[in-house]
Amino acid sequence: MELRNRRFTLACAAAMVLGLVQGSAMAQGVLGKTVAVDAQDEYAQIEVEPSRSAMERLRSPDAQTRFKAADEVLAQPSRYNPAVLFAMSDTLFERGRPQEGVFWFAVANTRAVADAQIITDRTAVPGVVTIRQVFGTRFREHLKTHPQDEWPQVSRAIEWDRANPPQYDRRWLALHGIRAVSSALAAQEGKPDGIDEITVPQA
């Protein structure tokens, strides 16, 4: 993994989802203003590719760009963090493939919850709820009329997750927490940040 600076962004919540996979730390901005500061410490080492570029294309206004991006994610889904899988799931609903959409939404949720458990900064965890809300509209609408579709796909998703280890940087969610922002701002001011480990030590 390359050691390199990333751009952190302090912005309004509307930009948060893309920030989660762009290596950006998102916080509520004042009057919607945006301030960019450099990532520091361990946060600067969080690998956000190929999730960043995939998310950009999955949120493209061009349908064909979104569909092509979804196909690329489907070809190697373990390489992408849960935010991308949520977005890809939404695109599958858009394409009239609801069963696949339910399955990948369940996979994304399973992995997002697991990733949240290893992050020491609990202020980052609400990012999972935000992503579910942003990309879950079609999922929720489908289950209103097809509630029987959910549990079989959830069961499949759990088995898939067990059989396919993540190949993305599971620390991605930490970029949404207050500690990531504090680390960047402390470095900007030339002060020690006092930040400990990003993730819970593994036994």
Secondary structure, 3 states (H helix, E strand, C coil): CCCCCCEEEECCHHHHHHHHHHCCCCCCCHHHCCEEEECCHHHHHCCCCCHHHHHHHHCCCCHHHHHHHHHHHHHCHHHCCHHHHHHHHHHHHHCCCHHHHHHHHHHHHHHHHHHHHCECCHHHCHHHHHHHHHHCHHHHHHHHHCHHHHHHHHHHHHHHHHHCCCCCCCCHHHHHCHHHHHHHHHHHCCCCCCCCCCECCCC
